[in-house]
Amino acid sequence: MRVLLILNFFACICFANTLQANTITKVNSVEISKKKAVVLAKETTDGTTLKITEKINFYTVRILKSDGHVVDLKINKKTGEVKKD
């Protein structure tokens, strides 16, 4: 009886881990929208958004800062990572 309970317990744990792995994969496969890319860029650099360009793997968000400088930020579509160009 104990052996059956232990085997049942391990089966439940394995099943739960499989479901969790599938959920994580689905969440990571969702791409970031243009609006979210602008929000992420503005969290990094304050200013006015001038232009958004979409490439295969990233968005380029051009921002005019209050001091007059123009900054291009690249936002990865899958990870949301922001890099200055």
N, C-alpha and C positions, 0 to 999 in steps of 0.2 A: 504493500500500500504506500509506504514512504517513497519507494522508487518511482511509482507512478506520479505522485505529487511533485517530486523533484523534477522529473521529465516534463511534466505539464508546466511547471514554473519556468524552466529553461526555454520551452517552446514559446511561451508568452513573451519572454524577454527578447528572444530573437525576432519575433513578429513585430514587437514594438519598435525595435531598432531599425528594422526594414522600413516601416512606415515613416519614421522620423527622417531617415536618409532620403526617401522619396520626396518628402515635403521640403527639405532643404534644397534639393536639386531644382524643384519647381520654382522656389522663391528666387534663387540665383539666376534663373533663366529669363526673368522679367527685365526688360530694358527700361532705363530711366527716360522719362518724357522730356520734351524741350522745357516745359515749365519747371520741372524739378531740377534740370540742369542750370537754369537761371537762378533758382533759389540757392543751389549749392555754390555757384559762382559768387553770388552776392554775400554769402556767409564768409567767403574768403576776402573779397574786395568790395568795399562800398563804392557806389557810383550809379550811373545811369547806363542801362543796357542799350547798346547801339545796334548790335547785330548778332544773330545766332546762325551758325553754319553747321549743317549736319554731314558728317562723314560716316564711313562704314562702322568704325569702332568708337567714335567719340563725337561730341559736340564742341564747337569752338564758340565761346561767348565773348564778345568784344564789349568792354566796359569803359566808359569815360569817367575817370575819377574826378573828384572835386578840385584837384590841383591842375587839371587840364591834361594829364597824361592818359593815354589810351593803353589798356591792358587786354591781351588776349589770353583767355583761360581755356584749357582743354579739359573736358569732363568725360571720363570713361563711361560709356553707355551701360556697361554691365556692373561695374564696381562703384561708380559715383566718385572715383578718385579725381581730385582737381589738381592740375599742373599748370604753372605759368609757362607761357610760350616764350 
